[in-house]
C-alpha cells in the first residue's frame, strides 16, 4: 500500500487553513488535494 504524500503536521496545517475561513475549494486547489480528501482528513484529524 502506498504512503501519504503529506505528513500529519502538513495535514493539520491544511485543516487549520480551512477553519480559518478560507473556502474549502480554494484550500484544495492550493495544496493539490481533492475536496473528498479534505473532508476525509477532517473526519480523521479534526479534533487535533
PyMOL Python script that loads the backbone (N, CA, C, O; Angstrom):
from pymol import cmd

cmd.read_pdbstr("""\
ATOM      1  N   UNK A   1       0.840  -1.186   0.000  1.00  0.00           N
ATOM      2  CA  UNK A   1       0.000   0.000   0.000  1.00  0.00           C
ATOM      3  C   UNK A   1       0.884   1.248   0.000  1.00  0.00           C
ATOM      4  O   UNK A   1       1.932   1.272   0.646  1.00  0.00           O
ATOM      5  N   UNK A   2       0.476   2.235  -0.694  1.00  0.00           N
ATOM      6  CA  UNK A   2       1.245   3.453  -0.867  1.00  0.00           C
ATOM      7  C   UNK A   2       1.080   4.381   0.341  1.00  0.00           C
ATOM      8  O   UNK A   2      -0.004   4.472   0.919  1.00  0.00           O
ATOM      9  N   UNK A   3       2.166   5.068   0.715  1.00  0.00           N
ATOM     10  CA  UNK A   3       2.104   6.020   1.816  1.00  0.00           C
ATOM     11  C   UNK A   3       1.537   7.356   1.375  1.00  0.00           C
ATOM     12  O   UNK A   3       1.352   7.597   0.182  1.00  0.00           O
ATOM     13  N   UNK A   4       1.267   8.209   2.324  1.00  0.00           N
ATOM     14  CA  UNK A   4       0.684   9.513   2.037  1.00  0.00           C
ATOM     15  C   UNK A   4       1.750  10.498   1.564  1.00  0.00           C
ATOM     16  O   UNK A   4       2.909  10.400   1.965  1.00  0.00           O
ATOM     17  N   UNK A   5       1.366  11.432   0.725  1.00  0.00           N
ATOM     18  CA  UNK A   5       2.273  12.492   0.294  1.00  0.00           C
ATOM     19  C   UNK A   5       2.463  13.527   1.381  1.00  0.00           C
ATOM     20  O   UNK A   5       3.452  14.260   1.384  1.00  0.00           O
ATOM     21  N   UNK A   6       1.513  13.589   2.309  1.00  0.00           N
ATOM     22  CA  UNK A   6       1.512  14.611   3.340  1.00  0.00           C
ATOM     23  C   UNK A   6       1.752  13.994   4.708  1.00  0.00           C
ATOM     24  O   UNK A   6       1.213  12.935   5.028  1.00  0.00           O
ATOM     25  N   UNK A   7       2.577  14.674   5.519  1.00  0.00           N
ATOM     26  CA  UNK A   7       2.760  14.217   6.892  1.00  0.00           C
ATOM     27  C   UNK A   7       1.570  14.692   7.726  1.00  0.00           C
ATOM     28  O   UNK A   7       0.784  15.528   7.281  1.00  0.00           O
ATOM     29  N   UNK A   8       1.447  14.153   8.936  1.00  0.00           N
ATOM     30  CA  UNK A   8       0.335  14.554   9.794  1.00  0.00           C
ATOM     31  C   UNK A   8       0.382  16.049  10.101  1.00  0.00           C
ATOM     32  O   UNK A   8      -0.659  16.702  10.169  1.00  0.00           O
ATOM     33  N   UNK A   9       1.587  16.592  10.287  1.00  0.00           N
ATOM     34  CA  UNK A   9       1.732  18.023  10.570  1.00  0.00           C
ATOM     35  C   UNK A   9       1.217  18.866   9.406  1.00  0.00           C
ATOM     36  O   UNK A   9       0.550  19.880   9.613  1.00  0.00           O
ATOM     37  N   UNK A  10       1.531  18.438   8.177  1.00  0.00           N
ATOM     38  CA  UNK A  10       1.072  19.169   6.999  1.00  0.00           C
ATOM     39  C   UNK A  10      -0.444  19.099   6.875  1.00  0.00           C
ATOM     40  O   UNK A  10      -1.086  20.092   6.532  1.00  0.00           O
ATOM     41  N   UNK A  11      -1.011  17.943   7.149  1.00  0.00           N
ATOM     42  CA  UNK A  11      -2.457  17.773   7.067  1.00  0.00           C
ATOM     43  C   UNK A  11      -3.149  18.691   8.070  1.00  0.00           C
ATOM     44  O   UNK A  11      -4.148  19.333   7.746  1.00  0.00           O
ATOM     45  N   UNK A  12      -2.617  18.748   9.278  1.00  0.00           N
ATOM     46  CA  UNK A  12      -3.211  19.596  10.311  1.00  0.00           C
ATOM     47  C   UNK A  12      -3.128  21.066   9.914  1.00  0.00           C
ATOM     48  O   UNK A  12      -4.065  21.825  10.165  1.00  0.00           O
ATOM     49  N   UNK A  13      -2.016  21.480   9.296  1.00  0.00           N
ATOM     50  CA  UNK A  13      -1.905  22.875   8.834  1.00  0.00           C
ATOM     51  C   UNK A  13      -2.920  23.185   7.743  1.00  0.00           C
ATOM     52  O   UNK A  13      -3.488  24.277   7.720  1.00  0.00           O
ATOM     53  N   UNK A  14      -3.153  22.244   6.844  1.00  0.00           N
ATOM     54  CA  UNK A  14      -4.153  22.431   5.788  1.00  0.00           C
ATOM     55  C   UNK A  14      -5.534  22.587   6.411  1.00  0.00           C
ATOM     56  O   UNK A  14      -6.306  23.456   6.005  1.00  0.00           O
ATOM     57  N   UNK A  15      -5.847  21.748   7.397  1.00  0.00           N
ATOM     58  CA  UNK A  15      -7.152  21.825   8.060  1.00  0.00           C
ATOM     59  C   UNK A  15      -7.309  23.133   8.827  1.00  0.00           C
ATOM     60  O   UNK A  15      -8.409  23.683   8.889  1.00  0.00           O
ATOM     61  N   UNK A  16      -6.229  23.634   9.410  1.00  0.00           N
ATOM     62  CA  UNK A  16      -6.294  24.917  10.109  1.00  0.00           C
ATOM     63  C   UNK A  16      -6.585  26.045   9.131  1.00  0.00           C
ATOM     64  O   UNK A  16      -7.325  26.975   9.450  1.00  0.00           O
ATOM     65  N   UNK A  17      -6.005  25.962   7.944  1.00  0.00           N
ATOM     66  CA  UNK A  17      -6.307  26.953   6.902  1.00  0.00           C
ATOM     67  C   UNK A  17      -7.787  26.936   6.558  1.00  0.00           C
ATOM     68  O   UNK A  17      -8.419  27.985   6.423  1.00  0.00           O
ATOM     69  N   UNK A  18      -8.333  25.731   6.416  1.00  0.00           N
ATOM     70  CA  UNK A  18      -9.747  25.590   6.048  1.00  0.00           C
ATOM     71  C   UNK A  18     -10.642  26.149   7.155  1.00  0.00           C
ATOM     72  O   UNK A  18     -11.695  26.717   6.867  1.00  0.00           O
ATOM     73  N   UNK A  19     -10.235  25.996   8.413  1.00  0.00           N
ATOM     74  CA  UNK A  19     -11.045  26.501   9.515  1.00  0.00           C
ATOM     75  C   UNK A  19     -10.873  27.997   9.717  1.00  0.00           C
ATOM     76  O   UNK A  19     -11.695  28.628  10.381  1.00  0.00           O
ATOM     77  N   UNK A  20      -9.824  28.570   9.158  1.00  0.00           N
ATOM     78  CA  UNK A  20      -9.564  29.996   9.333  1.00  0.00           C
ATOM     79  C   UNK A  20     -10.489  30.858   8.485  1.00  0.00           C
ATOM     80  O   UNK A  20     -10.447  32.085   8.569  1.00  0.00           O
ATOM     81  N   UNK A  21     -11.320  30.225   7.674  1.00  0.00           N
ATOM     82  CA  UNK A  21     -12.270  30.994   6.891  1.00  0.00           C
ATOM     83  C   UNK A  21     -12.035  30.947   5.397  1.00  0.00           C
ATOM     84  O   UNK A  21     -12.839  31.477   4.629  1.00  0.00           O
ATOM     85  N   UNK A  22     -10.946  30.322   4.967  1.00  0.00           N
ATOM     86  CA  UNK A  22     -10.684  30.185   3.537  1.00  0.00           C
ATOM     87  C   UNK A  22     -11.610  29.094   3.000  1.00  0.00           C
ATOM     88  O   UNK A  22     -11.786  28.058   3.642  1.00  0.00           O
ATOM     89  N   UNK A  23     -12.188  29.318   1.850  1.00  0.00           N
ATOM     90  CA  UNK A  23     -13.133  28.354   1.275  1.00  0.00           C
ATOM     91  C   UNK A  23     -12.429  27.030   0.989  1.00  0.00           C
ATOM     92  O   UNK A  23     -11.296  27.009   0.509  1.00  0.00           O
ATOM     93  N   UNK A  24     -13.114  25.924   1.289  1.00  0.00           N
ATOM     94  CA  UNK A  24     -12.500  24.604   1.107  1.00  0.00           C
ATOM     95  C   UNK A  24     -11.989  24.346  -0.310  1.00  0.00           C
ATOM     96  O   UNK A  24     -10.925  23.752  -0.481  1.00  0.00           O
ATOM     97  N   UNK A  25     -12.725  24.779  -1.313  1.00  0.00           N
ATOM     98  CA  UNK A  25     -12.271  24.574  -2.703  1.00  0.00           C
ATOM     99  C   UNK A  25     -10.941  25.268  -2.962  1.00  0.00           C
ATOM    100  O   UNK A  25     -10.079  24.726  -3.653  1.00  0.00           O
ATOM    101  N   UNK A  26     -10.773  26.463  -2.410  1.00  0.00           N
ATOM    102  CA  UNK A  26      -9.539  27.216  -2.603  1.00  0.00           C
ATOM    103  C   UNK A  26      -8.368  26.532  -1.895  1.00  0.00           C
ATOM    104  O   UNK A  26      -7.262  26.471  -2.432  1.00  0.00           O
ATOM    105  N   UNK A  27      -8.619  26.019  -0.687  1.00  0.00           N
ATOM    106  CA  UNK A  27      -7.585  25.305   0.057  1.00  0.00           C
ATOM    107  C   UNK A  27      -7.167  24.059  -0.715  1.00  0.00           C
ATOM    108  O   UNK A  27      -5.978  23.761  -0.825  1.00  0.00           O
ATOM    109  N   UNK A  28      -8.149  23.328  -1.249  1.00  0.00           N
ATOM    110  CA  UNK A  28      -7.860  22.113  -2.022  1.00  0.00           C
ATOM    111  C   UNK A  28      -7.019  22.434  -3.254  1.00  0.00           C
ATOM    112  O   UNK A  28      -6.046  21.739  -3.547  1.00  0.00           O
ATOM    113  N   UNK A  29      -7.392  23.470  -3.960  1.00  0.00           N
ATOM    114  CA  UNK A  29      -6.658  23.860  -5.160  1.00  0.00           C
ATOM    115  C   UNK A  29      -5.221  24.241  -4.813  1.00  0.00           C
ATOM    116  O   UNK A  29      -4.284  23.867  -5.519  1.00  0.00           O
ATOM    117  N   UNK A  30      -5.056  24.985  -3.726  1.00  0.00           N
ATOM    118  CA  UNK A  30      -3.734  25.464  -3.324  1.00  0.00           C
ATOM    119  C   UNK A  30      -2.793  24.316  -2.977  1.00  0.00           C
ATOM    120  O   UNK A  30      -1.600  24.377  -3.276  1.00  0.00           O
ATOM    121  N   UNK A  31      -3.326  23.265  -2.345  1.00  0.00           N
ATOM    122  CA  UNK A  31      -2.483  22.166  -1.882  1.00  0.00           C
ATOM    123  C   UNK A  31      -2.528  20.943  -2.781  1.00  0.00           C
ATOM    124  O   UNK A  31      -1.804  19.976  -2.542  1.00  0.00           O
ATOM    125  N   UNK A  32      -3.362  20.966  -3.807  1.00  0.00           N
ATOM    126  CA  UNK A  32      -3.400  19.873  -4.771  1.00  0.00           C
ATOM    127  C   UNK A  32      -4.080  18.619  -4.261  1.00  0.00           C
ATOM    128  O   UNK A  32      -3.660  17.508  -4.585  1.00  0.00           O
ATOM    129  N   UNK A  33      -5.128  18.787  -3.466  1.00  0.00           N
ATOM    130  CA  UNK A  33      -5.900  17.635  -2.986  1.00  0.00           C
ATOM    131  C   UNK A  33      -7.349  17.809  -3.414  1.00  0.00           C
ATOM    132  O   UNK A  33      -7.789  18.907  -3.752  1.00  0.00           O
ATOM    133  N   UNK A  34      -8.077  16.704  -3.392  1.00  0.00           N
ATOM    134  CA  UNK A  34      -9.488  16.776  -3.772  1.00  0.00           C
ATOM    135  C   UNK A  34     -10.330  17.172  -2.556  1.00  0.00           C
ATOM    136  O   UNK A  34      -9.902  16.983  -1.418  1.00  0.00           O
ATOM    137  N   UNK A  35     -11.518  17.720  -2.795  1.00  0.00           N
ATOM    138  CA  UNK A  35     -12.409  18.039  -1.667  1.00  0.00           C
ATOM    139  C   UNK A  35     -12.748  16.811  -0.821  1.00  0.00           C
ATOM    140  O   UNK A  35     -12.912  16.918   0.394  1.00  0.00           O
ATOM    141  N   UNK A  36     -12.851  15.649  -1.464  1.00  0.00           N
ATOM    142  CA  UNK A  36     -13.131  14.415  -0.721  1.00  0.00           C
ATOM    143  C   UNK A  36     -12.009  14.115   0.265  1.00  0.00           C
ATOM    144  O   UNK A  36     -12.262  13.697   1.394  1.00  0.00           O
ATOM    145  N   UNK A  37     -10.767  14.330  -0.166  1.00  0.00           N
ATOM    146  CA  UNK A  37      -9.622  14.107   0.711  1.00  0.00           C
ATOM    147  C   UNK A  37      -9.655  15.062   1.885  1.00  0.00           C
ATOM    148  O   UNK A  37      -9.367  14.665   3.014  1.00  0.00           O
ATOM    149  N   UNK A  38      -9.999  16.312   1.639  1.00  0.00           N
ATOM    150  CA  UNK A  38     -10.072  17.298   2.713  1.00  0.00           C
ATOM    151  C   UNK A  38     -11.095  16.877   3.763  1.00  0.00           C
ATOM    152  O   UNK A  38     -10.825  16.958   4.961  1.00  0.00           O
ATOM    153  N   UNK A  39     -12.258  16.431   3.325  1.00  0.00           N
ATOM    154  CA  UNK A  39     -13.288  16.013   4.270  1.00  0.00           C
ATOM    155  C   UNK A  39     -12.907  14.725   4.997  1.00  0.00           C
ATOM    156  O   UNK A  39     -13.261  14.547   6.162  1.00  0.00           O
ATOM    157  N   UNK A  40     -12.187  13.823   4.320  1.00  0.00           N
ATOM    158  CA  UNK A  40     -11.707  12.603   4.975  1.00  0.00           C
ATOM    159  C   UNK A  40     -10.680  12.956   6.052  1.00  0.00           C
ATOM    160  O   UNK A  40     -10.698  12.383   7.141  1.00  0.00           O
ATOM    161  N   UNK A  41      -9.782  13.903   5.746  1.00  0.00           N
ATOM    162  CA  UNK A  41      -8.804  14.359   6.737  1.00  0.00           C
ATOM    163  C   UNK A  41      -9.505  15.020   7.913  1.00  0.00           C
ATOM    164  O   UNK A  41      -9.119  14.835   9.068  1.00  0.00           O
ATOM    165  N   UNK A  42     -10.548  15.799   7.602  1.00  0.00           N
ATOM    166  CA  UNK A  42     -11.283  16.480   8.655  1.00  0.00           C
ATOM    167  C   UNK A  42     -11.920  15.471   9.607  1.00  0.00           C
ATOM    168  O   UNK A  42     -11.946  15.692  10.818  1.00  0.00           O
ATOM    169  N   UNK A  43     -12.432  14.365   9.069  1.00  0.00           N
ATOM    170  CA  UNK A  43     -13.034  13.332   9.902  1.00  0.00           C
ATOM    171  C   UNK A  43     -11.975  12.634  10.764  1.00  0.00           C
ATOM    172  O   UNK A  43     -12.240  12.268  11.909  1.00  0.00           O
ATOM    173  N   UNK A  44     -10.785  12.457  10.206  1.00  0.00           N
ATOM    174  CA  UNK A  44      -9.741  11.719  10.917  1.00  0.00           C
ATOM    175  C   UNK A  44      -8.947  12.611  11.869  1.00  0.00           C
ATOM    176  O   UNK A  44      -8.670  12.203  12.997  1.00  0.00           O
ATOM    177  N   UNK A  45      -8.575  13.821  11.440  1.00  0.00           N
ATOM    178  CA  UNK A  45      -7.688  14.683  12.208  1.00  0.00           C
ATOM    179  C   UNK A  45      -8.362  15.926  12.755  1.00  0.00           C
ATOM    180  O   UNK A  45      -7.683  16.801  13.293  1.00  0.00           O
ATOM    181  N   UNK A  46      -9.669  16.028  12.636  1.00  0.00           N
ATOM    182  CA  UNK A  46     -10.389  17.238  13.009  1.00  0.00           C
ATOM    183  C   UNK A  46     -10.257  17.641  14.458  1.00  0.00           C
ATOM    184  O   UNK A  46     -10.321  18.832  14.764  1.00  0.00           O
ATOM    185  N   UNK A  47     -10.072  16.686  15.373  1.00  0.00           N
ATOM    186  CA  UNK A  47     -10.006  17.009  16.792  1.00  0.00           C
ATOM    187  C   UNK A  47      -8.627  17.436  17.271  1.00  0.00           C
ATOM    188  O   UNK A  47      -8.460  17.775  18.442  1.00  0.00           O
ATOM    189  N   UNK A  48      -7.641  17.425  16.390  1.00  0.00           N
ATOM    190  CA  UNK A  48      -6.273  17.740  16.825  1.00  0.00           C
ATOM    191  C   UNK A  48      -6.026  19.227  16.862  1.00  0.00           C
ATOM    192  O   UNK A  48      -4.927  19.662  17.205  1.00  0.00           O
TER     193      UNK A  48
END
""", "prot")
cmd.dss("prot")
cmd.show_as("cartoon", "prot")
cmd.util.cbc("prot")
cmd.orient("prot")
